[in-house]
Amino acid sequence: MHRVTLLSLASFILPLALAAQQPPTVPHDSVRGAIRAVNVRARTLEVTTGVGYAIRVVRLQVPASVPITNRDGGQGAPIKLAELKPGDVIRASFGGRPTGFVAYTIERVGRMDAGAGRVP
Protein backbone atom coordinates (compact mmCIF):
# COMPACT_ATOMS: atom_id res chain seq x y z
CA MET A 1 0.00 0.00 0.00
CA HIS A 2 2.85 2.37 0.82
CA ARG A 3 4.39 1.73 -2.58
CA VAL A 4 1.18 2.77 -4.37
CA THR A 5 0.98 5.93 -2.26
CA LEU A 6 4.60 6.82 -2.99
CA LEU A 7 4.21 6.18 -6.72
CA SER A 8 1.05 8.27 -6.96
CA LEU A 9 2.67 11.08 -5.00
CA ALA A 10 5.79 10.94 -7.20
CA SER A 11 3.70 10.98 -10.38
CA PHE A 12 2.00 14.14 -9.14
CA ILE A 13 5.10 16.01 -7.91
CA LEU A 14 7.61 15.02 -10.61
CA PRO A 15 5.96 16.94 -13.51
CA LEU A 16 5.64 20.04 -11.33
CA ALA A 17 9.30 19.88 -10.32
CA LEU A 18 10.43 19.45 -13.93
CA ALA A 19 8.26 22.33 -15.13
CA ALA A 20 9.70 24.61 -12.44
CA GLN A 21 13.24 23.97 -13.73
CA GLN A 22 12.46 24.90 -17.33
CA PRO A 23 13.28 28.49 -18.36
CA PRO A 24 10.32 30.41 -19.74
CA THR A 25 10.16 30.26 -23.52
CA VAL A 26 8.16 33.47 -23.93
CA PRO A 27 9.35 36.78 -22.48
CA HIS A 28 6.94 38.06 -19.91
CA ASP A 29 8.03 41.67 -19.75
CA SER A 30 9.89 44.32 -21.71
CA VAL A 31 11.61 47.59 -20.98
CA ARG A 32 12.62 50.56 -23.09
CA GLY A 33 15.01 53.09 -21.64
CA ALA A 34 18.50 54.50 -21.45
CA ILE A 35 21.44 52.44 -20.28
CA ARG A 36 22.71 53.74 -16.96
CA ALA A 37 25.58 51.27 -16.50
CA VAL A 38 27.18 48.34 -18.31
CA ASN A 39 29.27 45.72 -16.50
CA VAL A 40 30.81 43.49 -19.15
CA ARG A 41 32.60 41.26 -16.64
CA ALA A 42 29.43 40.55 -14.61
CA ARG A 43 27.32 40.64 -17.82
CA THR A 44 24.75 43.07 -16.40
CA LEU A 45 22.98 46.20 -17.60
CA GLU A 46 21.17 48.88 -15.62
CA VAL A 47 18.41 50.56 -17.61
CA THR A 48 16.67 53.77 -16.50
CA THR A 49 13.07 53.87 -17.62
CA GLY A 50 9.82 55.55 -16.70
CA VAL A 51 7.33 58.29 -17.44
CA GLY A 52 7.32 61.70 -15.76
CA TYR A 53 8.35 61.38 -12.12
CA ALA A 54 7.85 57.61 -12.09
CA ILE A 55 11.47 56.67 -12.85
CA ARG A 56 12.93 53.25 -12.07
CA VAL A 57 16.14 51.35 -12.74
CA VAL A 58 15.90 47.81 -14.06
CA ARG A 59 18.97 45.62 -13.59
CA LEU A 60 19.27 42.85 -16.18
CA GLN A 61 21.57 39.85 -16.27
CA VAL A 62 22.73 39.23 -19.84
CA PRO A 63 23.69 35.60 -20.59
CA ALA A 64 26.22 35.09 -23.39
CA SER A 65 23.53 33.49 -25.57
CA VAL A 66 21.31 36.62 -25.60
CA PRO A 67 21.04 38.21 -29.07
CA ILE A 68 22.03 41.90 -28.99
CA THR A 69 21.27 43.91 -32.12
CA ASN A 70 21.67 47.47 -33.35
CA ARG A 71 18.70 48.99 -35.17
CA ASP A 72 20.35 52.31 -36.14
CA GLY A 73 21.86 52.04 -39.60
CA GLY A 74 22.65 48.36 -39.17
CA GLN A 75 19.14 47.02 -39.76
CA GLY A 76 19.39 44.63 -36.83
CA ALA A 77 23.11 43.95 -37.11
CA PRO A 78 24.44 41.88 -34.20
CA ILE A 79 26.66 43.69 -31.68
CA LYS A 80 28.48 42.70 -28.49
CA LEU A 81 27.62 43.64 -24.93
CA ALA A 82 30.83 45.70 -24.73
CA GLU A 83 29.55 47.93 -27.56
CA LEU A 84 26.62 49.13 -25.43
CA LYS A 85 27.40 52.38 -23.59
CA PRO A 86 25.65 54.56 -20.99
CA GLY A 87 23.17 56.78 -22.82
CA ASP A 88 22.26 54.15 -25.43
CA VAL A 89 18.51 53.65 -25.70
CA ILE A 90 17.55 49.98 -25.74
CA ARG A 91 14.50 47.79 -25.86
CA ALA A 92 14.86 44.52 -23.99
CA SER A 93 12.60 41.58 -23.31
CA PHE A 94 13.26 39.77 -20.05
CA GLY A 95 11.90 37.39 -17.48
CA GLY A 96 12.13 37.01 -13.73
CA ARG A 97 14.16 34.25 -12.18
CA PRO A 98 15.08 33.60 -8.54
CA THR A 99 18.43 35.30 -9.24
CA GLY A 100 16.82 38.45 -10.71
CA PHE A 101 15.75 39.67 -14.14
CA VAL A 102 17.36 37.88 -17.10
CA ALA A 103 17.37 39.39 -20.59
CA TYR A 104 16.11 37.35 -23.54
CA THR A 105 16.73 39.90 -26.32
CA ILE A 106 18.28 43.38 -26.46
CA GLU A 107 17.96 45.88 -29.28
CA ARG A 108 19.81 49.21 -29.32
CA VAL A 109 17.37 51.69 -30.87
CA GLY A 110 19.36 54.92 -30.52
CA ARG A 111 21.21 57.27 -28.19
CA MET A 112 20.06 59.95 -25.79
CA ASP A 113 20.25 63.37 -27.44
CA ALA A 114 21.97 65.54 -24.82
CA GLY A 115 20.89 68.77 -26.55
CA ALA A 116 17.20 67.99 -26.69
CA GLY A 117 16.95 66.18 -23.35
CA ARG A 118 14.66 63.50 -24.72
CA VAL A 119 14.79 59.95 -25.97
CA PRO A 120 14.58 59.49 -29.77
Rosetta silent file (secondary structure, phi, psi, omega in degrees, C-alpha in Angstrom):
SEQUENCE: MHRVTLLSLASFILPLALAAQQPPTVPHDSVRGAIRAVNVRARTLEVTTGVGYAIRVVRLQVPASVPITNRDGGQGAPIKLAELKPGDVIRASFGGRPTGFVAYTIERVGRMDAGAGRVP
SCORE:     score description
SCORE:     0.000 S_00000001
   1 L     0.000  -38.568 -179.917    0.000    0.000    0.000 S_00000001
   2 H   -65.917  -33.359 -179.934    2.853    2.372    0.816 S_00000001
   3 H   -65.601  -41.546  178.715    4.390    1.725   -2.583 S_00000001
   4 H   -64.353  -41.867  178.733    1.182    2.771   -4.367 S_00000001
   5 H   -63.324  -44.914  179.399    0.978    5.930   -2.259 S_00000001
   6 H   -64.389  -42.181  179.276    4.605    6.820   -2.991 S_00000001
   7 H   -65.266  -41.971  179.510    4.211    6.177   -6.721 S_00000001
   8 H   -68.170  -37.137  177.371    1.050    8.266   -6.961 S_00000001
   9 H   -66.323  -42.879  178.779    2.670   11.082   -4.998 S_00000001
  10 H   -64.349  -38.881 -179.677    5.790   10.941   -7.200 S_00000001
  11 H   -69.119  -21.423  176.816    3.696   10.976  -10.376 S_00000001
  12 H   -85.059  -41.913 -174.379    2.001   14.137   -9.144 S_00000001
  13 H   -81.719  -36.387 -175.662    5.097   16.014   -7.914 S_00000001
  14 H   -56.255  -49.211  178.468    7.615   15.025  -10.607 S_00000001
  15 H   -61.615  -35.698  178.067    5.960   16.935  -13.509 S_00000001
  16 H   -66.716  -40.746  179.466    5.644   20.038  -11.327 S_00000001
  17 H   -66.407  -40.417  178.397    9.300   19.876  -10.318 S_00000001
  18 H   -67.159  -39.940  179.515   10.431   19.446  -13.926 S_00000001
  19 H   -66.127  -33.725 -179.732    8.265   22.327  -15.126 S_00000001
  20 H   -68.800  -25.626 -179.133    9.703   24.612  -12.440 S_00000001
  21 H   -83.823  -17.225 -177.654   13.237   23.973  -13.728 S_00000001
  22 L   -76.688  133.294  175.557   12.463   24.901  -17.329 S_00000001
  23 L   -69.570  149.574  178.880   13.279   28.492  -18.356 S_00000001
  24 L   -65.083  140.865 -178.514   10.322   30.414  -19.736 S_00000001
  25 L   -92.052  -16.529 -179.180   10.156   30.258  -23.520 S_00000001
  26 L  -119.789  127.609  178.136    8.164   33.468  -23.930 S_00000001
  27 L   -59.876  142.031 -178.511    9.351   36.780  -22.484 S_00000001
  28 L  -106.572   -4.987  179.611    6.936   38.062  -19.911 S_00000001
  29 E  -154.340  162.929  176.038    8.032   41.674  -19.753 S_00000001
  30 E  -144.416  159.801 -179.796    9.892   44.325  -21.708 S_00000001
  31 E  -141.020  143.560  172.729   11.612   47.591  -20.980 S_00000001
  32 E  -129.596  126.540 -178.592   12.621   50.561  -23.092 S_00000001
  33 E  -176.735 -172.260 -178.693   15.008   53.094  -21.637 S_00000001
  34 E   -97.569  138.380  177.189   18.504   54.501  -21.450 S_00000001
  35 E   -68.263  128.548  177.512   21.440   52.444  -20.282 S_00000001
  36 E   -95.163  -38.585 -179.362   22.706   53.738  -16.959 S_00000001
  37 E  -154.064  146.992  175.394   25.577   51.266  -16.503 S_00000001
  38 E  -126.276  128.574  174.783   27.178   48.336  -18.309 S_00000001
  39 E  -121.084   98.855 -175.582   29.269   45.723  -16.502 S_00000001
  40 L   -67.060  -38.949 -177.910   30.813   43.488  -19.148 S_00000001
  41 L   -64.419  -45.318  179.526   32.602   41.261  -16.636 S_00000001
  42 L   -84.498   -7.765 -177.804   29.429   40.546  -14.607 S_00000001
  43 L    55.170   55.802  176.771   27.319   40.643  -17.819 S_00000001
  44 E  -131.310  154.698  174.302   24.747   43.071  -16.400 S_00000001
  45 E  -128.859  144.667  168.882   22.979   46.203  -17.598 S_00000001
  46 E  -114.810  125.138 -176.497   21.167   48.876  -15.622 S_00000001
  47 E  -117.524  126.340  175.499   18.408   50.563  -17.614 S_00000001
  48 E   -92.080  127.538 -177.917   16.673   53.767  -16.504 S_00000001
  49 E  -143.274  165.705  176.118   13.067   53.872  -17.619 S_00000001
  50 E   145.687  179.893  179.080    9.825   55.547  -16.704 S_00000001
  51 E  -133.293  129.612  178.765    7.332   58.293  -17.437 S_00000001
  52 L    61.380 -127.897 -179.761    7.325   61.696  -15.760 S_00000001
  53 L   -86.461   -4.452 -179.013    8.346   61.384  -12.119 S_00000001
  54 E   -89.156   75.111 -178.348    7.853   57.608  -12.095 S_00000001
  55 E   -99.595  141.875  175.132   11.473   56.667  -12.847 S_00000001
  56 E  -144.067  159.301  176.633   12.931   53.252  -12.070 S_00000001
  57 E  -113.417  126.758  178.727   16.141   51.355  -12.736 S_00000001
  58 E  -108.541  123.603  178.887   15.899   47.810  -14.058 S_00000001
  59 E  -100.563  123.259 -176.846   18.969   45.617  -13.593 S_00000001
  60 E  -115.938  134.898  168.631   19.270   42.848  -16.177 S_00000001
  61 E   -84.689  138.785 -176.161   21.567   39.847  -16.266 S_00000001
  62 L  -121.751   94.573  176.815   22.732   39.229  -19.841 S_00000001
  63 L   -61.168  155.689 -178.395   23.695   35.603  -20.588 S_00000001
  64 L   -61.293  -24.028 -177.452   26.223   35.093  -23.390 S_00000001
  65 L   -82.904   -4.405 -176.290   23.532   33.491  -25.568 S_00000001
  66 L   -73.042  126.971  176.624   21.314   36.615  -25.603 S_00000001
  67 L   -73.487  128.257  176.797   21.042   38.213  -29.065 S_00000001
  68 E  -118.808  123.784 -177.082   22.030   41.901  -28.987 S_00000001
  69 E  -125.662  162.449  178.692   21.274   43.909  -32.122 S_00000001
  70 E  -119.029  116.422 -178.865   21.667   47.471  -33.353 S_00000001
  71 L   -79.374  -35.884 -176.553   18.698   48.990  -35.167 S_00000001
  72 L   -66.056  113.820  174.039   20.352   52.309  -36.137 S_00000001
  73 L    71.610  -28.113 -175.523   21.859   52.044  -39.598 S_00000001
  74 L   -93.751   -5.150 -179.399   22.649   48.361  -39.172 S_00000001
  75 L    49.702   50.778  177.145   19.137   47.023  -39.755 S_00000001
  76 L    83.056   23.307  179.776   19.387   44.628  -36.827 S_00000001
  77 E   -65.848  137.128  179.141   23.113   43.949  -37.107 S_00000001
  78 E   -67.678  141.858  175.840   24.444   41.882  -34.197 S_00000001
  79 L  -133.943  170.271 -179.378   26.657   43.689  -31.682 S_00000001
  80 L   -99.606  159.495  178.382   28.480   42.704  -28.489 S_00000001
  81 H   -56.340  -38.424 -178.485   27.616   43.644  -24.927 S_00000001
  82 H   -64.885  -18.453  179.201   30.833   45.697  -24.725 S_00000001
  83 H   -81.693  -14.011  176.115   29.546   47.935  -27.555 S_00000001
  84 L   -79.093  136.042 -176.710   26.616   49.133  -25.425 S_00000001
  85 L  -129.061  155.713  173.032   27.400   52.378  -23.593 S_00000001
  86 L   -54.980  135.598 -176.953   25.654   54.558  -20.994 S_00000001
  87 L    99.509  -17.131  174.740   23.173   56.779  -22.822 S_00000001
  88 E   -68.135  139.173  175.943   22.263   54.148  -25.427 S_00000001
  89 E   -95.939  127.083 -178.151   18.514   53.651  -25.698 S_00000001
  90 E  -127.278  161.309  168.844   17.552   49.984  -25.739 S_00000001
  91 E  -123.679  126.828 -177.267   14.499   47.792  -25.864 S_00000001
  92 E  -133.169  139.894  169.990   14.862   44.516  -23.988 S_00000001
  93 E  -102.075  142.922 -175.240   12.601   41.576  -23.308 S_00000001
  94 E  -153.971  168.513  177.319   13.262   39.774  -20.050 S_00000001
  95 E  -138.365  158.982  179.563   11.901   37.395  -17.476 S_00000001
  96 E   -89.839  137.435  174.605   12.126   37.005  -13.735 S_00000001
  97 E  -130.538  167.975  178.336   14.159   34.249  -12.175 S_00000001
  98 L   -58.389  -25.795 -178.987   15.076   33.604   -8.539 S_00000001
  99 L   -88.211   -4.393 -178.874   18.431   35.301   -9.235 S_00000001
 100 E   128.066 -167.220 -179.941   16.825   38.454  -10.709 S_00000001
 101 E   -80.931  134.623 -179.693   15.751   39.672  -14.139 S_00000001
 102 E  -121.183  126.983 -179.443   17.363   37.881  -17.097 S_00000001
 103 E   -72.997  143.865  173.927   17.368   39.394  -20.591 S_00000001
 104 E  -106.434  -39.959  175.787   16.112   37.350  -23.540 S_00000001
 105 E  -144.829  149.580  176.550   16.729   39.899  -26.319 S_00000001
 106 E  -136.472  132.291  177.013   18.278   43.375  -26.455 S_00000001
 107 E  -128.701  122.407  174.329   17.959   45.884  -29.284 S_00000001
 108 E   -81.565  121.721 -175.791   19.814   49.213  -29.324 S_00000001
 109 E  -107.050   -8.292  178.761   17.375   51.689  -30.871 S_00000001
 110 E   165.999 -163.990  177.098   19.361   54.923  -30.522 S_00000001
 111 E  -131.077  153.022  174.400   21.213   57.274  -28.194 S_00000001
 112 L   -64.436  136.350  176.246   20.056   59.946  -25.787 S_00000001
 113 E   -93.668  104.572 -174.811   20.246   63.367  -27.444 S_00000001
 114 L   -61.497  -32.720 -178.571   21.966   65.544  -24.821 S_00000001
 115 L   -70.438  -38.839 -176.186   20.891   68.769  -26.548 S_00000001
 116 L   -89.469  -22.828 -179.988   17.198   67.991  -26.688 S_00000001
 117 L    70.357   25.909  178.757   16.951   66.178  -23.351 S_00000001
 118 E  -140.309  162.899  179.914   14.656   63.503  -24.723 S_00000001
 119 L   -85.837  136.180  178.087   14.791   59.948  -25.970 S_00000001
 120 L   -66.151    0.000    0.000   14.584   59.493  -29.768 S_00000001
